[in-house]
């Protein structure tokens, strides 16, 4: 069409733009959030290599990608994490990456709904979210060799008390329910739990998860997206 009838592109482009504007919520556009590359994550570390371990899994629905697994490990190594907290265990793919990049005595605390009661305090009406919430097991893919580093917490994050963990966690990964109320709840509790200098990371910074994007664009923590992933992160200022 571009060669034979270039004027016809006007109609095609017009229809495409009209459809995209109808589907895309401008407030869920990720582009206003600054982006960094994986190489950028290592800036400031001199020429020291970062030894990030990766456990590769077959495709697991509603989980992190292989590149995101590598990135989580890099974040854990970057902040020299010894204590990590995770909102949203699901089958344990991300939990595995976090535990694998801790020292021998390190600890991951991973929080998810109890299997005996998967009701949520805040309404969750998305079918995919409910499928994850009601999955019959949690953490079943975590290798046995890493389980000694992991503490499973069974509770709705809306009712979770962050006070015992206040400013004691090096890295926190938020990947639970993606509704407005839960993103706000989990993120604000996570920030309170984070040590000065610690890192807070979010999964699903993408237009398909609009409430995550809206929160990241509005929050005061100056988050950045990581190129090639749906991860975003912010570092808590040191006192």
C-alpha positions as CSV (number, residue, x, y, z in Angstrom):
1,X,0.0,0.0,0.0
2,X,2.9,2.4,0.8
3,X,4.2,2.0,-2.8
4,X,1.0,1.7,-4.8
5,X,-1.5,3.8,-2.9
6,X,0.3,5.8,-0.1
7,X,-2.8,7.9,0.5
8,X,-4.6,4.8,1.6
9,X,-2.4,4.7,4.7
10,X,-4.2,7.6,6.1
11,X,-7.3,5.6,6.6
12,X,-5.4,2.6,8.0
13,X,-3.4,4.7,10.4
14,X,-6.5,6.6,11.4
15,X,-8.4,3.5,12.3
16,X,-5.4,2.0,14.1
17,X,-5.0,5.2,16.2
18,X,-8.7,5.3,17.0
19,X,-8.7,1.7,18.2
20,X,-5.5,2.1,20.2
21,X,-6.8,5.2,22.0
22,X,-10.0,3.3,22.8
23,X,-8.0,0.5,24.4
24,X,-5.2,2.3,26.0
25,X,-5.6,4.3,29.2
26,X,-3.2,7.2,29.0
27,X,-2.6,7.1,32.7
28,X,-1.3,3.6,32.3
29,X,1.4,4.5,29.8
30,X,4.8,3.4,31.1
31,X,6.8,5.8,29.0
32,X,6.8,8.6,31.6
33,X,8.6,6.3,34.0
34,X,12.4,6.6,33.4
35,X,14.1,3.4,32.1
36,X,17.5,1.9,32.8
37,X,19.2,-1.1,31.2
38,X,20.6,-4.1,33.0
39,X,24.1,-2.6,32.5
40,X,22.9,0.6,34.1
41,X,22.0,-1.4,37.2
42,X,25.7,-2.1,37.7
43,X,26.8,1.5,37.4
44,X,28.5,2.7,40.5
45,X,29.9,-0.7,41.3
46,X,33.2,-0.1,39.6
47,X,34.5,-3.0,37.6
48,X,33.4,-5.6,40.1
49,X,31.5,-8.5,38.5
50,X,28.0,-9.3,39.9
51,X,27.6,-13.1,40.3
52,X,23.8,-13.5,39.8
53,X,22.5,-17.1,39.9
54,X,19.5,-18.1,37.8
55,X,17.2,-21.1,38.2
56,X,15.5,-21.7,34.8
57,X,12.0,-23.1,34.8
58,X,9.7,-24.2,32.0
59,X,7.1,-21.6,31.1
60,X,5.0,-21.0,34.2
61,X,1.8,-18.9,33.9
62,X,1.6,-15.6,35.8
63,X,5.3,-15.6,36.7
64,X,8.5,-13.8,35.9
65,X,10.5,-14.3,32.7
66,X,14.0,-15.7,32.6
67,X,15.4,-12.2,32.0
68,X,13.4,-11.0,35.0
69,X,14.8,-13.9,37.1
70,X,18.3,-12.7,36.2
71,X,17.4,-9.1,37.1
72,X,16.0,-10.0,40.5
73,X,19.2,-11.8,41.2
74,X,21.2,-8.8,40.2
75,X,19.1,-6.5,42.4
76,X,19.7,-8.9,45.4
77,X,23.5,-8.9,44.7
78,X,23.6,-5.2,44.1
79,X,22.2,-4.3,47.5
80,X,24.1,-7.2,49.2
81,X,20.8,-8.5,50.5
82,X,20.7,-10.8,53.5
83,X,16.9,-10.3,54.2
84,X,14.4,-10.3,51.4
85,X,10.6,-10.0,51.6
86,X,8.2,-11.0,48.8
87,X,4.5,-10.1,48.4
88,X,3.0,-12.9,46.4
89,X,4.5,-16.4,46.4
90,X,2.4,-18.2,43.8
91,X,4.5,-21.3,42.6
92,X,7.8,-19.9,43.9
93,X,9.6,-19.0,40.7
94,X,10.6,-15.6,41.9
95,X,11.1,-16.9,45.5
96,X,13.6,-19.3,44.1
97,X,15.6,-16.6,42.3
98,X,15.7,-14.4,45.5
99,X,16.8,-17.3,47.7
100,X,19.4,-18.5,45.3
101,X,21.1,-15.1,45.5
102,X,21.3,-14.8,49.2
103,X,24.3,-15.9,51.4
104,X,24.0,-19.2,53.2
105,X,22.4,-17.6,56.3
106,X,20.2,-15.3,54.3
107,X,16.4,-15.3,54.6
108,X,13.4,-14.8,52.3
109,X,10.0,-14.1,53.8
110,X,7.3,-14.7,51.3
111,X,3.7,-13.8,51.9
112,X,0.6,-15.2,50.3
113,X,-3.0,-16.1,51.1
114,X,-3.5,-19.3,53.2
115,X,-4.7,-22.2,51.1
116,X,-7.5,-22.8,53.7
117,X,-9.0,-19.4,53.1
118,X,-8.4,-17.5,49.9
119,X,-10.9,-14.7,50.4
120,X,-9.5,-11.3,50.1
121,X,-10.1,-8.2,52.2
122,X,-10.1,-5.9,49.1
123,X,-12.2,-6.9,46.1
124,X,-10.4,-8.7,43.4
125,X,-12.6,-9.3,40.3
126,X,-10.1,-10.1,37.6
127,X,-10.2,-13.8,36.5
128,X,-6.5,-14.2,36.2
129,X,-5.9,-12.7,39.6
130,X,-8.4,-15.1,41.1
131,X,-6.9,-18.0,39.3
132,X,-3.5,-17.2,41.0
133,X,-5.2,-16.6,44.4
134,X,-6.9,-20.0,44.3
135,X,-4.1,-22.1,42.9
136,X,-4.2,-25.2,45.0
137,X,-0.5,-25.1,46.2
138,X,2.0,-22.3,46.9
139,X,5.7,-22.5,46.3
140,X,5.6,-26.0,44.9
141,X,8.4,-25.3,42.4
142,X,11.0,-24.1,44.9
143,X,14.0,-26.5,44.9
144,X,14.4,-28.4,48.2
145,X,18.0,-27.2,48.6
146,X,16.8,-23.6,48.9
147,X,13.8,-24.1,51.3
148,X,15.9,-23.7,54.4
149,X,16.3,-20.0,53.5
150,X,12.6,-19.4,53.0
151,X,9.9,-18.6,55.6
152,X,6.3,-18.9,54.3
153,X,3.8,-16.4,55.7
154,X,0.1,-17.2,55.2
155,X,-2.0,-14.1,55.4
156,X,-3.9,-11.5,53.3
157,X,-1.4,-8.7,52.8
158,X,-4.2,-6.2,53.6
159,X,-4.2,-7.6,57.2
160,X,-0.4,-8.1,57.4
161,X,1.4,-6.0,60.1
162,X,4.7,-4.7,58.8
163,X,5.8,-3.2,62.1
164,X,8.0,-6.2,63.2
165,X,9.9,-5.8,59.9
166,X,10.3,-2.1,60.0
167,X,13.5,-0.9,58.2
168,X,15.0,-4.3,58.4
169,X,14.7,-5.7,54.9
170,X,17.3,-5.2,52.1
171,X,15.1,-6.1,49.1
172,X,11.3,-6.3,48.7
173,X,9.5,-7.7,45.7
174,X,5.9,-6.7,45.2
175,X,4.0,-9.1,43.0
176,X,0.7,-9.9,44.6
177,X,-2.8,-8.7,43.6
178,X,-2.7,-5.9,41.0
179,X,-5.8,-4.0,42.1
180,X,-5.5,-0.3,43.1
181,X,-6.0,-1.1,46.8
182,X,-3.6,-4.0,47.0
183,X,-0.8,-2.2,45.0
184,X,-1.1,0.7,47.4
185,X,-1.3,-1.4,50.5
186,X,1.6,-3.7,49.5
187,X,3.9,-0.9,48.3
188,X,3.4,1.4,51.3
189,X,4.0,-1.4,53.7
190,X,7.0,-2.5,51.8
191,X,8.6,0.9,51.9
192,X,8.2,1.1,55.6
193,X,9.9,-2.3,55.9
194,X,12.8,-1.4,53.7
195,X,16.2,-0.5,55.2
196,X,17.7,2.9,54.1
197,X,19.6,2.1,51.0
198,X,17.4,-1.0,50.3
199,X,15.6,-1.7,47.0
200,X,11.9,-2.1,46.4
201,X,11.0,-3.8,43.1
202,X,7.6,-4.3,41.4
203,X,6.5,-6.8,38.8
204,X,4.1,-6.1,35.9
205,X,5.0,-2.5,35.2
206,X,3.1,-2.7,31.9
207,X,-0.1,-1.2,30.4
208,X,-1.9,-4.6,30.9
209,X,-1.6,-3.9,34.7
210,X,-2.8,-0.3,34.8
211,X,-3.0,0.0,38.6
212,X,0.6,-0.9,39.0
213,X,1.6,1.7,36.4
214,X,-0.7,4.4,37.9
215,X,0.8,3.8,41.3
216,X,4.4,4.0,40.1
217,X,3.7,7.2,38.1
218,X,2.1,8.9,41.2
219,X,4.3,7.7,44.0
220,X,7.1,9.7,45.5
221,X,9.8,7.1,45.4
222,X,11.1,7.9,41.9
223,X,10.9,4.4,40.5
224,X,12.6,3.4,37.3
225,X,11.7,0.7,34.8
226,X,14.3,-1.9,33.8
227,X,14.7,-2.3,30.0
228,X,13.6,-5.6,28.5
229,X,11.5,-6.5,31.5
230,X,8.2,-5.5,33.3
231,X,10.1,-4.8,36.4
232,X,10.5,-1.4,38.1
233,X,12.5,-0.5,41.2
234,X,13.2,2.3,43.6
235,X,16.0,2.7,46.1
236,X,15.3,4.1,49.6
237,X,17.5,7.0,50.4
238,X,20.2,6.4,53.0
239,X,19.8,8.5,56.2
